[in-house]
């Protein structure tokens, strides 16, 4: 497998490479796990193919650094390496343990997020990733500010003590533990700190997650850094939980083409156009794999 700037056009060669590796791995895996251990076989083949992809990526990045590739040149090849890896991973997993609709739909959604985030790892525009704050740090900062404010009030010590007591009672109502402020993506664009949550779609059991997202965004909005909170959703059609976030005034929520447009605005790369030109699930899967997906109505989930 030769790594060069033309790798972005070597879909067929990459698929053949991954499939050859998969055959080698599967021969070894079946010596370790029996046919009834399909879960173990599936996990092992996925792990092996991910390691193969990581080796390709590491090699590409070293060559790209030495040859001074642009981010666009790197990104287009990395997307092709990643997409073809997804194809063979899904094929190989289905070969040892056939997908059913819940695991397949979830898996396709899981692969979408890291794929889109590649645009921000190798952006065309000038953006900078940052580490999100810890909730414990945010809570301490806010608590210190409130305590300092209460201490300055012209009231008795007992009244100050009671105010602080009620204040911490409110914290107890908000959460019984730590709140995870880390989302899927955090970057700075034009001096604006932006936090992003990626979702494949909104199901019927999203109430808890929706409430958590509303709480997280409320915390971010009350910090001095003036964070912008955004949600990018793969599915075009979503339920009332998505609309709740969209209408909340604290989340900027986008789905389908609108989400891709936002990614393009910030990263400078039109990943929707790349997908339209390069992603062809039906043609790229092996015939027998695609036939299985169609017979079991799984092809309906192959929409990016």
C-alpha positions in Angstrom: 0.0 0.0 0.0 1.7 3.2 -1.2 0.9 6.3 0.7 0.9 9.5 -1.4 -1.4 12.5 -2.1 -3.4 10.4 -4.6 -4.6 8.0 -1.8 -7.8 10.0 -1.7 -8.7 8.4 -5.1 -7.6 4.8 -4.2 -10.9 3.5 -2.8 -10.7 0.2 -4.6 -7.1 -0.4 -3.6 -7.8 0.4 0.1 -10.8 -1.9 0.2 -8.8 -4.7 -1.3 -6.0 -4.0 1.2 -8.4 -4.0 4.2 -10.1 -7.2 3.0 -6.9 -9.0 2.6 -5.9 -8.0 6.2 -9.3 -9.1 7.4 -8.9 -12.5 5.9 -5.5 -12.9 7.6 -6.9 -11.7 10.9 -9.9 -13.9 10.7 -7.7 -17.0 10.1 -5.8 -16.3 13.3 -8.9 -15.3 15.3 -10.7 -18.6 14.5 -7.7 -20.5 15.9 -8.4 -18.7 19.2 -12.2 -18.6 19.3 -14.6 -21.3 18.2 -17.6 -20.7 15.9 -19.9 -20.4 18.8 -17.8 -17.5 20.2 -19.1 -15.1 17.6 -19.1 -12.1 20.0 -15.4 -12.6 20.7 -14.7 -13.1 17.0 -16.5 -9.9 16.2 -14.7 -7.9 18.8 -11.3 -9.3 17.8 -11.8 -8.6 14.0 -13.0 -5.0 14.8 -10.0 -4.4 17.0 -7.5 -5.7 14.4 -9.0 -3.6 11.6 -8.9 -0.5 13.7 -5.3 -1.1 14.5 -4.6 -1.5 10.7 -6.3 1.8 10.0 -4.3 3.5 12.8 -1.1 2.2 11.2 -2.1 3.6 7.9 -3.0 7.0 9.5 0.2 7.2 11.4 2.2 6.4 8.3 0.3 9.0 6.2 0.7 11.7 8.9 4.5 11.1 9.0 4.8 11.3 5.2 2.5 14.3 5.1 4.6 16.1 7.7 7.9 15.3 5.7 6.4 16.4 2.4 4.5 19.4 3.8 1.0 18.4 2.7 -1.8 20.9 3.3 -4.6 20.0 5.7 -7.0 19.5 2.7 -4.6 17.0 1.2 -4.3 15.2 4.5 -8.0 15.3 5.2 -9.2 13.9 1.9 -6.9 10.9 2.2 -7.7 10.4 5.9 -11.4 10.4 5.1 -10.9 7.7 2.4 -8.8 5.6 4.8 -11.5 5.9 7.4 -14.5 5.3 5.1 -13.0 2.2 3.5 -12.1 0.9 6.9 -15.7 1.3 8.0 -16.9 -0.7 5.0 -14.6 -3.7 5.8 -15.3 -3.5 9.5 -19.0 -3.7 8.9 -18.6 -6.5 6.4 -16.3 -8.6 8.6 -18.4 -8.1 11.7 -21.5 -9.1 9.8 -19.7 -12.2 8.5 -19.0 -13.6 12.0 -22.0 -12.2 13.8 -25.0 -11.0 11.6 -26.3 -7.6 12.4 -29.9 -6.9 13.6 -31.6 -3.6 13.2 -30.8 -2.1 16.6 -27.1 -2.9 16.7 -26.7 -1.9 13.0 -28.5 1.5 13.2 -26.6 2.3 16.4 -23.3 1.3 14.8 -23.8 3.4 11.7 -24.6 6.4 14.0 -21.5 5.7 16.1 -19.3 5.8 13.1 -20.7 9.1 11.8 -19.5 11.3 14.7 -15.8 10.5 14.5 -15.9 10.7 10.7 -17.3 14.3 10.8 -14.9 15.3 13.5 -12.0 14.6 11.2 -12.9 18.0 9.5 -12.0 19.7 12.8 -8.9 17.7 13.5 -7.5 18.8 10.1 -9.4 22.0 9.4 -9.1 24.2 6.3 -10.1 27.3 8.3 -8.2 28.6 11.3 -9.7 27.0 14.3 -8.2 25.8 17.5 -9.3 22.9 19.7 -9.4 23.4 23.5 -9.9 21.3 26.6 -13.3 21.8 28.2 -13.5 22.9 31.8 -14.1 20.5 34.7 -17.4 20.8 36.4 -15.6 20.7 39.8 -13.6 23.8 38.7 -16.6 25.6 37.5 -18.6 24.8 40.6 -15.7 26.0 42.9 -15.3 29.2 40.9 -19.0 30.0 41.1 -19.2 29.0 44.7 -16.2 31.2 45.6 -17.8 34.2 43.8 -21.1 33.7 45.7 -19.5 33.3 49.0 -17.4 36.5 48.4 -20.6 38.4 47.5 -22.4 37.1 50.6 -19.5 38.0 52.8 -19.7 41.6 51.6 -23.4 42.0 52.4 -24.3 44.2 55.4 -26.1 41.4 57.3 -25.4 39.4 60.4 -23.0 36.4 60.4 -26.0 34.1 61.1 -27.8 35.5 58.1 -24.7 35.0 55.9 -24.4 31.5 57.2 -28.1 30.8 56.3 -27.7 32.3 52.8 -24.7 30.0 52.1 -26.6 27.0 53.4 -29.5 27.7 51.1 -27.1 28.3 48.2 -25.5 24.9 48.6 -29.0 23.3 49.0 -29.7 24.6 45.4 -26.5 22.9 44.2 -27.7 19.7 45.8 -31.0 19.9 43.9 -29.2 20.5 40.6 -27.0 17.5 40.9 -26.1 14.7 43.3 -22.7 14.4 41.8 -20.5 15.7 39.1 -21.8 17.0 35.7 -19.9 16.1 32.6 -19.2 19.3 30.8 -17.1 17.5 28.2 -19.0 17.2 24.9 -18.0 15.7 21.6 -16.1 18.7 20.2 -14.6 21.9 21.6 -13.0 24.5 19.4 -12.3 28.3 19.0 -13.4 30.1 15.9 -12.9 33.8 15.5 -12.2 34.1 19.2 -15.5 32.4 20.0 -15.4 29.2 22.2 -17.8 26.6 20.7 -18.9 23.3 22.2 -20.6 20.7 20.0 -22.7 17.6 20.7 -23.1 15.2 17.8 -26.1 12.9 17.6 -27.2 10.3 15.1 -30.8 11.1 15.8 -33.4 11.6 18.6 -35.3 8.5 19.7 -38.3 8.1 22.0 -36.2 7.6 25.1 -34.2 10.8 25.0 -35.8 12.7 27.9 -32.9 12.1 30.3 -30.3 13.1 27.8 -32.3 16.1 26.7 -32.5 17.4 30.3 -28.8 16.8 30.8 -28.0 18.8 27.7 -30.2 21.7 28.8 -28.4 21.7 32.2 -24.9 21.5 30.5 -25.7 24.4 28.1 -27.1 26.5 31.0 -23.8 26.1 32.8 -21.8 27.0 29.8 -23.9 30.1 29.1 -23.3 31.4 32.6 -19.5 31.3 32.3 -17.5 34.4 31.5 -16.1 32.9 28.3 -19.5 33.2 26.6 -19.5 29.7 25.1 -21.7 28.9 22.0 -23.4 25.5 22.4 -24.3 23.6 19.2 -25.9 20.3 18.3 -25.2 18.5 15.0 -27.7 15.7 14.2 -27.4 13.3 11.3 -31.1 12.5 10.9 -33.2 14.9 8.9 -36.4 14.1 10.8 -36.3 14.3 14.6 -38.9 14.2 17.4 -40.0 16.8 20.0 -36.8 16.3 22.1 -34.8 17.8 19.3 -37.3 20.7 19.0 -37.1 21.3 22.7 -33.3 21.8 22.4 -33.7 23.9 19.2 -36.3 26.2 20.9 -34.4 26.4 24.2 -32.5 29.6 23.4 -29.3 28.0 24.7 -28.6 25.4 22.1 -28.1 26.1 18.4 -29.5 22.8 16.9 -29.1 21.7 13.3 -30.0 18.5 11.5 -29.3 16.9 8.2 -28.1 19.3 5.5 -28.1 22.2 8.0 -25.7 20.4 10.2 -23.3 19.7 7.4 -23.5 23.3 6.3 -22.4 24.4 9.8 -19.5 22.0 9.7 -18.5 23.5 6.4 -18.7 27.1 7.8 -16.5 26.3 10.8 -14.0 23.8 9.4 -13.8 25.2 5.8 -14.4 21.7 4.3 -17.6 20.6 2.6 -17.8 17.1 4.1 -21.4 16.7 2.6 -20.0 17.1 -0.9 -17.2 14.6 -0.1 -19.8 12.1 1.1 -21.9 12.6 -2.0 -18.9 12.0 -4.2 -17.3 9.1 -2.4 -19.7 7.3 -0.1 -21.6 4.6 -1.9 -22.6 1.9 0.5 -24.4 -0.2 -2.0 -21.6 -0.3 -4.5 -18.7 -0.5 -2.0 -20.0 -3.4 0.2 -19.5 -6.9 -1.1 -22.5 -8.1 -3.0 -23.4 -10.7 -0.4 -23.1 -8.2 2.5 -25.4 -5.7 0.7 -27.8 -8.4 -0.2 -28.1 -9.4 3.5 -28.6 -5.8 4.5 -31.4 -5.4 1.9 -33.1 -8.6 2.8 -33.2 -7.6 6.5 -34.2 -4.0 5.8 -30.9 -2.7 7.2 -30.1 -0.6 4.1 -32.5 2.0 5.4 -29.9 3.0 8.0 -27.2 3.6 5.4 -28.0 7.3 5.1 -25.4 9.9 5.8 
